[in-house]
Amino acid sequence: MTGPGPERGDERAPLRVGVVGYGLAGRVFHASLLAVDPAYDLVAVVTRDPAKADAARAAHPGVEVVDAVDGLWPLALDLVVVATPNDTHVEVAAEALRRGAAVVVDKPLATSAEEARALVELAESLGRPLTVYQNRRWDGDFLTASRLVRDGALGEAHTLESRFEPWKTANRAGWKASATAEQGGGILLDLGPHLVDQALRLFGPAEEVHAEIAVRRPGAVADDDVVVSLRHAGGVRSRLWMSHVAAQPGPRFRVLGSQGAYVVHGLDPQEAQLAAGVSPADPGYGLSDPARPGLLGIGADARPEPTDRGDYPAFYAQLAVALRGEGPLPVDPRDAVAALEVVERARRSAEPRQG
């Protein structure tokens, strides 16, 4: 296998990509974006599921579908995207790095911070690019909150409340239905890396971490109802809710400051759009419902604040630039290690009180 783009001779040739796994992550969050970005050539998909193999061929004519990761190595890939169950991320990513490819790992980077750190160090020792798909950095509501904090529209921010509460009273299908927390299951490791990463991006390292963790759904084998509280080094407090049992979800974001607040409800539309087959090139892609803007200000005097356009394609656009040696990676993998360290601190803080 050859290395990333510049080593292949023609720096403008599309980067050859293989996607490992064709579940929700591989199909919706990766293949659909890669297929419309001219910087990439989606060469191969790895799946053992015949129905998923047929779906991959139908969605991406000409793609080679193989039933094992070993089938990728003869294909001279520049980039391998790892979208497999959480507890296989490190094994697959490490092999791809050793084979000479750059690697994208869907979050979480690993099931433990120790394993994540070792993978980052392996990539550095091999001189191979490794990044993590923290796509929620490009949610429109998070981009809006970040802009308002950066511009001082709230005065001095002191509290972040962030919620991701999809109502799912039954266990999910696939590997997540049976995976314990130790095997990479549970909502804290599923959604926690997103919410923690966003909080750390906004307000820096966490000096204090506390969590309440529960398993509430009948038959569930891993946590499904979690709140994590952080005190950042600068004094800001972040409270992060993630739950499958919240029948009435709270605001997606509530950011409080000395001169006002920003509150927004609902979810960024990009996941639903991609799952429904909406192209990232569609004029409406990434746009939240204009009839449901956020609110900015104080009490009854708060005014509508339009939500910025979400932009998941920016991840792969920036990655292409990085792989051609012209810019930084879209996500520093050490950021993902830092988020996993917070997740682990949260779990340890709750151990005496779980349930």
VMD Tcl script that draws the C-alpha trace (Angstrom):
set ca {
  {0.00 0.00 0.00}
  {1.20 3.47 -0.78}
  {1.00 6.38 1.61}
  {-1.19 9.50 1.58}
  {-1.63 11.56 -1.59}
  {1.71 13.32 -2.10}
  {3.57 10.00 -2.16}
  {1.46 8.77 -5.06}
  {3.04 11.16 -7.51}
  {0.10 13.25 -8.70}
  {-0.88 15.47 -5.77}
  {-4.17 16.39 -7.47}
  {-5.29 12.82 -8.07}
  {-8.25 11.83 -5.88}
  {-7.28 10.17 -2.63}
  {-8.19 6.48 -2.71}
  {-10.38 5.53 0.27}
  {-11.63 2.35 1.88}
  {-14.44 2.41 4.47}
  {-14.43 -0.40 7.03}
  {-17.97 -1.04 8.20}
  {-21.22 -0.07 6.46}
  {-23.63 0.44 9.32}
  {-25.01 3.85 10.24}
  {-21.57 5.40 10.69}
  {-19.96 4.01 7.56}
  {-22.98 4.51 5.32}
  {-24.35 7.86 6.55}
  {-21.48 9.75 8.12}
  {-18.61 8.69 5.89}
  {-19.43 7.09 2.53}
  {-22.13 9.65 1.72}
  {-19.72 12.55 2.31}
  {-16.74 10.96 0.58}
  {-18.81 10.14 -2.50}
  {-19.60 13.79 -3.27}
  {-16.17 15.23 -2.50}
  {-14.01 15.30 -5.65}
  {-10.87 15.08 -3.53}
  {-11.69 11.42 -2.82}
  {-12.30 8.21 -4.72}
  {-14.36 5.75 -2.66}
  {-12.67 2.55 -3.82}
  {-13.78 -0.08 -1.32}
  {-16.18 -0.93 1.49}
  {-15.68 -3.73 4.01}
  {-18.77 -5.56 5.24}
  {-19.73 -9.20 5.81}
  {-23.46 -8.45 5.69}
  {-24.91 -9.32 2.24}
  {-27.69 -6.72 2.53}
  {-25.21 -3.99 3.43}
  {-22.95 -5.11 0.60}
  {-25.83 -4.75 -1.87}
  {-26.68 -1.34 -0.41}
  {-23.09 -0.18 -0.81}
  {-22.96 -1.29 -4.45}
  {-26.31 0.37 -5.18}
  {-25.33 3.67 -3.56}
  {-21.78 3.73 -4.94}
  {-21.59 2.05 -8.35}
  {-18.15 0.63 -9.04}
  {-17.15 0.34 -5.39}
  {-15.39 -2.91 -4.49}
  {-17.02 -4.67 -1.54}
  {-14.83 -7.06 0.44}
  {-15.79 -9.15 3.44}
  {-12.61 -8.69 5.47}
  {-10.17 -5.90 6.20}
  {-7.34 -7.88 4.61}
  {-9.07 -7.34 1.28}
  {-8.11 -3.66 1.42}
  {-4.36 -4.02 1.52}
  {-3.77 -4.82 -2.19}
  {-5.82 -1.77 -3.27}
  {-3.18 0.97 -2.81}
  {-5.37 3.09 -0.55}
  {-4.37 6.50 0.73}
  {-6.99 6.60 3.48}
  {-8.84 4.03 5.58}
  {-11.97 5.04 7.50}
  {-12.73 2.90 10.54}
  {-16.48 2.72 11.22}
  {-16.65 -0.62 13.03}
  {-17.89 -1.50 16.56}
  {-16.11 0.53 19.22}
  {-14.02 -2.29 20.65}
  {-12.43 -2.98 17.24}
  {-11.38 0.59 16.42}
  {-7.83 0.30 17.72}
  {-7.09 -3.06 16.08}
  {-8.32 -2.00 12.65}
  {-6.78 1.47 12.79}
  {-3.40 0.17 13.94}
  {-3.24 -2.35 11.10}
  {-4.16 0.31 8.53}
  {-1.45 2.63 9.87}
  {1.13 -0.16 9.69}
  {0.05 -0.85 6.11}
  {0.87 2.74 5.19}
  {-2.50 4.47 5.08}
  {-3.75 7.60 6.75}
  {-6.65 6.78 9.07}
  {-9.94 8.32 10.16}
  {-11.54 6.66 13.19}
  {-15.18 7.27 13.97}
  {-15.59 8.36 17.56}
  {-14.74 7.11 20.09}
  {-11.11 6.70 19.09}
  {-10.88 3.74 21.50}
  {-12.72 2.27 24.46}
  {-10.09 3.60 26.86}
  {-7.85 6.63 27.01}
  {-4.82 4.37 27.41}
  {-5.53 2.53 24.17}
  {-6.30 5.81 22.39}
  {-3.02 7.32 23.56}
  {-1.08 4.27 22.37}
  {-2.73 4.49 18.93}
  {-1.80 8.16 18.62}
  {1.78 7.35 19.56}
  {1.87 4.54 16.98}
  {0.70 6.92 14.25}
  {3.33 9.46 15.25}
  {6.08 6.84 15.28}
  {5.09 5.71 11.78}
  {4.67 9.24 10.47}
  {1.10 8.50 9.39}
  {-1.86 10.90 9.74}
  {-4.50 9.83 12.24}
  {-7.65 11.83 12.97}
  {-11.03 11.28 14.61}
  {-14.47 11.98 13.20}
  {-15.77 14.44 15.80}
  {-18.44 15.64 13.40}
  {-20.47 17.41 16.08}
  {-17.89 20.21 15.96}
  {-19.67 21.12 12.70}
  {-23.25 21.03 14.03}
  {-24.94 24.31 13.18}
  {-26.08 24.93 16.76}
  {-22.58 24.35 18.12}
  {-21.09 26.63 15.46}
  {-23.62 29.28 16.53}
  {-22.86 28.89 20.23}
  {-19.13 29.01 19.53}
  {-19.51 32.19 17.49}
  {-21.57 33.92 20.18}
  {-19.09 33.00 22.92}
  {-16.14 34.04 20.76}
  {-17.73 37.37 19.83}
  {-18.67 38.20 23.43}
  {-22.40 38.33 22.65}
  {-23.17 36.79 26.07}
  {-20.70 38.87 28.02}
  {-18.57 36.55 30.14}
  {-19.88 33.00 29.74}
  {-20.13 31.07 32.99}
  {-22.35 28.03 32.35}
  {-22.86 25.60 29.47}
  {-25.77 23.19 29.44}
  {-25.71 20.65 26.61}
  {-28.19 17.86 26.05}
  {-28.46 14.94 23.65}
  {-31.55 12.98 24.66}
  {-32.88 10.72 21.87}
  {-35.94 8.82 23.13}
  {-35.15 5.12 22.69}
  {-37.00 2.90 25.13}
  {-35.79 -0.30 23.43}
  {-32.18 -1.34 23.05}
  {-30.70 -0.52 19.66}
  {-30.20 -3.19 17.04}
  {-26.78 -4.57 16.21}
  {-23.74 -4.76 18.44}
  {-24.89 -1.90 20.67}
  {-27.77 -4.02 21.96}
  {-25.44 -6.39 23.81}
  {-22.24 -4.42 24.39}
  {-21.42 -3.68 28.01}
  {-19.61 -0.51 29.03}
  {-16.37 -2.50 29.14}
  {-17.00 -3.61 25.55}
  {-17.56 -0.07 24.34}
  {-21.31 0.08 24.88}
  {-23.43 2.59 26.76}
  {-24.53 6.14 26.12}
  {-21.58 7.70 27.97}
  {-19.12 6.28 25.44}
  {-21.55 6.77 22.54}
  {-22.55 10.40 23.03}
  {-20.13 11.46 25.75}
  {-17.16 11.92 23.37}
  {-19.26 14.41 21.37}
  {-20.59 16.47 24.27}
  {-17.30 16.45 26.17}
  {-15.35 17.40 23.05}
  {-17.69 20.34 22.43}
  {-17.36 21.55 26.03}
  {-13.57 21.30 25.94}
  {-13.49 23.14 22.61}
  {-15.55 25.98 24.04}
  {-14.01 26.37 27.49}
  {-10.77 24.41 27.74}
  {-9.54 21.61 30.04}
  {-11.69 20.23 32.85}
  {-10.26 20.48 36.36}
  {-13.20 18.79 38.10}
  {-15.42 16.00 36.78}
  {-18.50 14.51 38.41}
  {-21.15 12.22 36.96}
  {-24.39 10.45 37.71}
  {-24.77 7.26 35.68}
  {-27.81 4.98 35.52}
  {-29.15 1.96 33.63}
  {-32.91 2.47 33.39}
  {-34.33 0.49 30.44}
  {-35.44 -3.07 31.17}
  {-32.87 -5.50 29.83}
  {-30.24 -2.85 29.17}
  {-26.66 -3.99 29.85}
  {-24.98 -0.58 29.75}
  {-25.68 2.97 30.89}
  {-28.51 4.83 29.16}
  {-29.06 7.89 31.38}
  {-26.07 10.08 32.29}
  {-25.27 13.60 33.43}
  {-21.69 14.86 33.60}
  {-20.62 18.06 35.34}
  {-17.31 19.75 34.55}
  {-15.49 22.71 36.03}
  {-13.15 24.09 33.42}
  {-9.77 25.59 34.23}
  {-11.16 29.05 33.54}
  {-14.03 28.58 36.00}
  {-16.86 27.88 33.54}
  {-19.23 25.05 34.49}
  {-20.49 22.59 31.88}
  {-23.38 20.25 32.55}
  {-23.83 17.56 29.92}
  {-26.93 15.37 29.72}
  {-27.20 12.25 27.57}
  {-30.21 9.97 27.85}
  {-32.43 7.47 26.07}
  {-35.24 7.84 28.61}
  {-36.01 11.58 28.54}
  {-39.58 11.72 27.23}
  {-39.43 15.53 27.13}
  {-35.91 16.63 26.13}
  {-34.49 19.90 27.34}
  {-32.73 22.53 25.20}
  {-29.93 21.26 23.01}
  {-27.79 24.15 24.26}
  {-28.23 26.74 26.97}
  {-25.18 28.97 27.34}
  {-25.38 31.52 30.15}
  {-23.29 34.64 30.41}
  {-23.02 37.88 32.35}
  {-24.94 39.83 29.73}
  {-27.33 37.29 28.26}
  {-27.95 33.71 27.26}
  {-28.26 31.59 24.12}
  {-30.86 28.83 24.08}
  {-31.66 26.49 21.19}
  {-33.86 23.40 20.97}
  {-33.88 20.42 18.64}
  {-31.09 18.61 16.83}
  {-28.82 19.61 14.00}
  {-30.49 18.29 10.81}
  {-27.46 16.80 9.07}
  {-27.67 13.22 10.37}
  {-31.34 12.97 9.43}
  {-30.68 14.55 6.05}
  {-27.84 12.20 5.19}
  {-29.82 9.17 6.38}
  {-32.70 10.26 4.12}
  {-30.39 10.52 1.12}
  {-30.12 14.31 0.96}
  {-26.90 15.24 -0.80}
  {-24.46 17.58 0.97}
  {-24.55 19.53 -2.30}
  {-28.28 20.22 -1.87}
  {-28.98 23.94 -1.23}
  {-30.94 23.04 1.91}
  {-28.31 20.76 3.39}
  {-27.23 21.72 6.90}
  {-29.92 24.36 7.34}
  {-32.02 24.21 10.50}
  {-35.72 25.03 10.41}
  {-35.85 28.85 10.20}
  {-39.16 28.76 12.06}
  {-37.34 27.40 15.12}
  {-34.36 29.69 15.71}
  {-32.44 29.92 18.93}
  {-32.99 32.81 21.34}
  {-30.31 35.28 22.36}
  {-30.63 37.80 25.15}
  {-32.35 38.19 28.52}
  {-35.78 36.87 29.43}
  {-38.69 38.30 27.47}
  {-36.33 40.62 25.64}
  {-34.46 37.74 24.00}
  {-34.46 37.92 20.21}
  {-34.33 35.15 17.59}
  {-30.83 34.05 16.67}
  {-30.66 32.15 13.36}
  {-28.69 28.92 13.51}
  {-25.54 28.77 11.42}
  {-25.47 26.22 8.61}
  {-24.10 22.86 9.72}
  {-21.11 21.63 7.77}
  {-20.04 18.00 8.19}
  {-18.40 18.08 4.71}
  {-15.85 20.50 6.17}
  {-14.21 17.60 8.00}
  {-13.27 15.76 4.82}
  {-12.49 18.97 2.94}
  {-9.95 19.92 5.61}
  {-8.62 16.37 5.75}
  {-7.87 16.39 2.02}
  {-5.87 19.58 2.47}
  {-3.98 18.01 5.39}
  {-3.20 14.80 3.51}
  {-1.67 16.87 0.72}
  {0.59 18.53 3.29}
  {-1.09 21.92 3.07}
  {-2.79 22.31 6.46}
  {-3.57 20.74 9.84}
  {-5.76 17.72 10.42}
  {-9.42 18.56 11.03}
  {-9.27 17.00 14.51}
  {-6.09 16.54 16.53}
  {-6.32 12.93 17.79}
  {-4.97 14.05 21.16}
  {-8.21 16.01 21.58}
  {-10.03 12.67 21.39}
  {-7.68 11.24 24.02}
  {-8.46 14.21 26.29}
  {-12.20 13.65 25.86}
  {-11.84 9.96 26.72}
  {-9.88 10.89 29.83}
  {-12.83 13.02 30.95}
  {-15.26 10.18 30.17}
  {-13.19 7.83 32.30}
  {-12.99 10.34 35.15}
  {-16.77 10.69 34.94}
  {-17.26 6.94 35.18}
  {-14.90 6.66 38.15}
  {-16.65 9.51 39.96}
  {-19.97 7.69 39.69}
  {-18.87 4.18 40.63}
  {-20.15 4.25 44.23}
  {-23.51 5.65 43.09}
  {-24.30 3.78 39.86}
  {-27.83 2.55 39.39}
}
mol new
graphics top color blue
foreach p $ca { graphics top sphere $p radius 0.5 }
foreach p [lrange $ca 0 end-1] q [lrange $ca 1 end] { graphics top cylinder $p $q radius 0.2 }
display resetview
